[in-house]
Every structure is written in C-alpha cells, then in structure tokens.
C-alpha cells in the first residue's frame, strides 16, 4: 500500500509541479534528478520539497542550512 501511495505522489508531482518538471529537464534523467534530490536531502536541513527543487535549479549555492560541518 505504501508503494502505491509513493507512486501516486510521484505521478502527481510529474503532472502538476512546474518546479519538478524544470528540475527533471535540468538533470536530463529521472535517475539523476532523484540522486540530486537525495544528495540535497542528506546534506541540508530542508523545510519542503519546493526548497529541494529550488536548490536543484539554482546555479548558486542553495540557501539551505547545513546539517553538519566536516
């Protein structure tokens, strides 16, 4: 059931979210997009998926709070 919900959310984003579409276009493949999303999610404290997509689309350093410093 959880997989069906994840699939539904993914399909809804693809159809309705212009930021998702732009990020997908920038990353060329869906796999590259999800790797970039995963990277941002693990490195920064994010408040929303919109913030993640903005970071993917940004050519500058994203305005996100770093979770930890090396």
C-alpha positions as CSV (number, residue, x, y, z in Angstrom):
1,X,0.0,0.0,0.0
2,X,2.9,2.4,0.8
3,X,4.4,1.8,-2.6
4,X,1.1,2.7,-4.3
5,X,1.0,5.9,-2.3
6,X,4.6,6.8,-3.3
7,X,3.8,6.1,-6.9
8,X,0.7,8.3,-6.7
9,X,2.6,11.2,-5.2
10,X,5.4,10.8,-7.8
11,X,2.9,10.8,-10.7
12,X,1.1,13.9,-9.2
13,X,4.4,15.8,-9.0
14,X,5.2,14.9,-12.6
15,X,1.9,16.2,-13.8
16,X,1.3,19.2,-11.6
17,X,4.5,20.7,-10.3
18,X,6.4,23.0,-12.7
19,X,9.5,23.1,-10.4
20,X,9.7,19.3,-10.6
21,X,9.4,19.4,-14.4
22,X,12.1,22.1,-14.6
23,X,14.4,20.2,-12.3
24,X,13.9,17.0,-14.3
25,X,14.7,18.8,-17.5
26,X,17.8,20.2,-16.0
27,X,19.0,16.9,-14.7
28,X,18.2,15.2,-18.0
29,X,17.2,11.8,-16.5
30,X,14.9,11.0,-13.6
31,X,17.6,8.9,-12.0
32,X,20.0,11.9,-12.0
33,X,17.2,14.0,-10.5
34,X,16.5,11.6,-7.7
35,X,20.2,11.3,-6.9
36,X,20.5,15.1,-6.7
37,X,17.3,15.3,-4.5
38,X,18.7,12.6,-2.2
39,X,22.1,14.4,-2.0
40,X,20.5,17.7,-1.0
41,X,18.1,15.9,1.4
42,X,21.0,14.2,3.2
43,X,23.3,17.3,3.3
44,X,20.9,20.1,4.2
45,X,18.1,20.7,6.6
46,X,15.1,21.3,4.2
47,X,11.7,22.5,5.0
48,X,9.9,21.4,1.9
49,X,10.2,19.7,-1.5
50,X,9.9,23.1,-3.0
51,X,13.2,24.1,-1.3
52,X,14.9,21.0,-2.7
53,X,13.7,21.7,-6.2
54,X,14.8,25.3,-5.9
55,X,18.3,24.1,-4.8
56,X,18.4,21.7,-7.8
57,X,17.5,24.5,-10.2
58,X,19.8,27.1,-8.6
59,X,23.2,27.8,-10.2
60,X,24.4,29.3,-6.9
61,X,24.9,27.8,-3.5
62,X,21.4,26.9,-2.2
63,X,20.2,28.9,0.8
64,X,19.8,25.8,3.0
65,X,21.1,25.2,6.5
66,X,23.9,22.6,6.6
67,X,23.2,19.7,8.9
68,X,26.8,19.1,9.9
69,X,30.2,20.5,9.2
70,X,33.2,18.2,8.3
